[in-house]
Amino acid sequence: MDTMRDRFIATTGRLLDEDPRLAVVLAEISADGFQRAAARHPDRVVNVGIREQLLIGVGGGMALTGMRPVMHTFASFLVERPFEQVKLDLGHQGVGGVLVSAGASYDWPAGGFTHMSPGDVALLDTLDDWTVHVPGHPDEAEALLRHAVAGDDRVYVRLSLQVNDRARTVTGEGFLRVREGRGGVVVAVGPMLDGVLAATEGLDVTVLYATTVRPFDGEAVRRAVAGGGTADVVLVEPYLAGTSTAAATEALADVPHRVLGLGVGRRELRRYGGMDEHLAAHGLDPRGLRARITAFLRG
Amino acid sequence: MTNTAETSTADLHRLMALMTGDEKHGPAATSTLDALQVLYDRVLRVTPATVDAPERDRFLLSKGHGPMAYYAVLAAKGFLAEDLLPGFGSYDSPLGHHPDRMLVPGAEIGSGSLGHGLPLAVGSALGLRAQGLTDPRVWVLVGDAELDEGSNHEAIAYAGAAGLEQLHTVVIDNASASYARPGGIVARFEAAGWSAETVDGRDHEAMYAAFTRPHPGRPRAVVARVEPKNA
């Protein structure tokens, strides 16, 4: 199977042929993959070199002239390093654009913390009016990317090497109900779905699948809670634990409820190794998830 | 598309006094006045009737501090109503101590945080070129201390290497940077492949000549020297 990043490069290359409004801005990362597209569209595939502040500023400037910029690099360098550019050169200017990251929370554990970005979605949450897509499969990444490119708004597409075995049909909005139950609701975000389904096997819980997490589908959570005997909600996110807790509690503000936010721990592990080891260390493997979910629902 | 009626300096001072209540203005407010006057009178091809035209020249005020001269010129040129000026900085006014493009008619960008205008100008030049709009010119005004921002270093290095001929930078040099640049500001731009020149930022003819000097295949920087900020 190709990776989400491979699919992003292939899909965007095709979209550049179809949509004259589209531009891609790169800072070396993935520039090799875009070589053919750059040869076909030299003015619309721009590599600014290793300059991440400029990456976002250039995207903002292109958007000011009416283009639809797709800005891409690793999440750490796309969202965290040039964060003020994301805030001012897009949002404050009142223009849109599509940020597409790779690397996620620990796609390259051997690379260490410099290339991990578990805080990206939480950081974007400090800004108004961003749509955030977290696909769990390359097919979903392609669907969400096409949806993002077609709009005018500000969109973040978070790509990862962590994937589910099969793709679901995603539309770019709302949560999908993939399992029915009455003893609680578990929201699985993007690539956490397979782990959540394994962890909740045999449990009487509803599982919602979220690939578009902002805006947060509070209505789906309210409906799921209303269908059960208890307003217990567990969020399982592939980034910083608790990132969506505020959104969930807001959705349930008029219902007595409990929320457990699971995700990547804030403490820096200072470990290399592989993704499975990091998932286990953060309690996000099926075994860790089951233990924490059942303990919470029993409580 | 250039406005034919030239502004008078006396009128601009009158307009600025509507904001400050004072005929004397702070250095940040007046350091840009002459450059703005020359640009809007004689160089920029944009009018209130063409603020949304794809073919217009873009002027990006990156140095958003002390925007009174900018507002005065925009009012004199008819982009914004003169009766907005007295409300400067008040809750209901669109005119803040830093300009907001979503509120100020004629403002291409919102600015205030230093180091954003030049990268946005680079992107604007690229966006115009990608749409086949090779005639419009992109201008950005920055301060000499603002050039210390790393984002500007990124933009200067890239724009020179990419040969962005549509791009023009005016550096208002009031000697406010804490550390002098070896060889001066022009050397920084020239090393990056720009066409660059230093002029007296109070001499309108010298600025006009520098602003309109041909620079085939290269972006252009004009350093306009004015009185030192702390003089």
Interface residues (C-beta under 8 A of the other chain):
Chain A: P20 A23 V25 D43 R44 V46 V48 G49 R51 Q53 L54 I56 G57 V58 G59 G60 G61 M62 A63 L64 T65 G66 M67 P69 E84 Q85 L88 D89 H92 Q93 G94
Chain B: P54 R58 D100 R101 M102 E108 I109 G110 S113 G115 H116 L118 P119 L120 A121 V122 G123 S124 A125 L126 G127 L128 R129 A130 Q131 L133 G150 S151 E154 A155 A157 Y158 A161
